Amino acid sequence: MAKGGMGNLMKQAQMMQANLQKAQNELGNIEVEGSASNGQVKITMSCKNEVKKVLIDESLLSDKELLEDLILVALKDVQAKIESTTSQKMSGLVPPGMNLPF
């Protein structure tokens, strides 16, 4: 590989790294909501897995087991949405076939 080609390749790698870092920082500002039981339990998190808000309908407060199950369902829902949002955000920044753990 020519000397100029290697420098060009390094420059492209640095640009890709900067773009990935920028996208990861933006993910911290994106909030996603997961819910259960038609919105009776809602959990809002950032795409960096920071819990921002938990809302629970008052009618659920008397049934501990049901509430625990619905919180679990809402958490799984928000995690799936975070994974999808993160994949969409990062997919255009990484060359095809290059799998990075986000």
C-alpha positions as CSV (number, residue, x, y, z in Angstrom):
1,M,0.0,0.0,0.0
2,A,1.3,3.4,-0.9
3,K,2.4,5.7,1.9
4,G,-0.4,8.2,1.0
5,G,-2.9,5.4,1.0
6,M,-2.1,4.4,4.6
7,G,-2.4,8.0,5.7
8,N,-5.8,8.3,4.0
9,L,-6.9,5.1,5.7
10,M,-5.9,6.4,9.1
11,K,-7.7,9.7,8.4
12,Q,-10.9,7.8,7.5
13,A,-10.6,5.6,10.6
14,Q,-10.3,8.7,12.8
15,M,-13.3,10.3,11.1
16,M,-15.3,7.1,11.7
17,Q,-14.2,7.1,15.3
18,A,-15.2,10.7,15.8
19,N,-18.6,10.1,14.1
20,L,-19.2,7.0,16.4
21,Q,-18.3,9.0,19.5
22,K,-20.7,11.8,18.4
23,A,-23.5,9.3,17.8
24,Q,-22.9,7.7,21.2
25,N,-23.1,11.1,22.9
26,E,-26.4,11.8,21.1
27,L,-27.8,8.5,22.2
28,G,-27.5,9.8,25.8
29,N,-30.0,12.5,24.9
30,I,-32.5,10.3,23.1
31,E,-35.3,9.1,25.5
32,V,-37.4,6.0,24.8
33,E,-40.5,4.9,26.6
34,G,-41.6,1.3,27.3
35,S,-45.0,0.4,28.7
36,A,-47.2,-2.4,30.0
37,S,-50.9,-2.9,30.4
38,N,-52.0,-0.2,28.0
39,G,-49.8,2.4,29.6
40,Q,-50.6,1.7,33.2
41,V,-46.9,1.3,33.8
42,K,-44.4,3.4,31.8
43,I,-40.7,3.6,32.0
44,T,-38.7,6.2,30.2
45,M,-34.9,5.7,29.7
46,S,-32.2,7.2,27.7
47,C,-30.5,5.1,25.0
48,K,-27.5,5.0,27.4
49,N,-29.7,2.9,29.8
50,E,-30.3,5.8,32.3
51,V,-33.7,5.6,33.9
52,K,-35.4,9.0,33.5
53,K,-39.0,8.4,34.7
54,V,-41.2,5.7,36.1
55,L,-45.0,6.2,36.0
56,I,-47.4,3.7,37.7
57,D,-51.2,4.0,37.6
58,E,-52.6,4.3,41.2
59,S,-55.0,1.4,40.6
60,L,-52.0,-1.0,40.5
61,L,-50.7,-0.1,43.9
62,S,-52.9,-2.7,45.8
63,D,-51.6,-5.7,43.8
64,K,-47.9,-6.1,44.4
65,E,-47.4,-9.2,42.3
66,L,-49.2,-7.7,39.3
67,L,-47.2,-4.5,39.6
68,E,-43.9,-6.4,39.7
69,D,-44.9,-8.3,36.6
70,L,-45.9,-5.1,34.8
71,I,-42.7,-3.3,35.7
72,L,-40.7,-6.3,34.3
73,V,-42.8,-6.2,31.0
74,A,-42.3,-2.4,30.7
75,L,-38.5,-2.8,31.3
76,K,-38.3,-5.4,28.6
77,D,-40.3,-3.2,26.3
78,V,-38.1,-0.2,26.8
79,Q,-34.9,-2.3,26.5
80,A,-36.0,-3.7,23.1
81,K,-36.8,-0.1,21.9
82,I,-33.4,1.1,23.1
83,E,-31.7,-1.7,21.2
84,S,-33.6,-0.9,18.1
85,T,-33.1,2.8,18.3
86,T,-29.3,2.4,19.0
87,S,-28.9,0.0,16.0
88,Q,-30.7,2.4,13.7
89,K,-28.6,5.3,14.9
90,M,-25.3,3.5,14.6
91,S,-25.9,1.4,11.4
92,G,-25.0,4.1,9.0
93,L,-21.7,4.8,10.7
94,V,-20.2,1.4,10.5
95,P,-19.2,-0.4,7.3
96,P,-21.2,-3.5,6.4
97,G,-19.9,-6.6,8.1
98,M,-18.1,-4.7,10.9
99,N,-20.0,-5.6,14.1
100,L,-19.3,-3.3,17.1
101,P,-20.9,-3.8,20.5
102,F,-23.2,-0.8,21.2
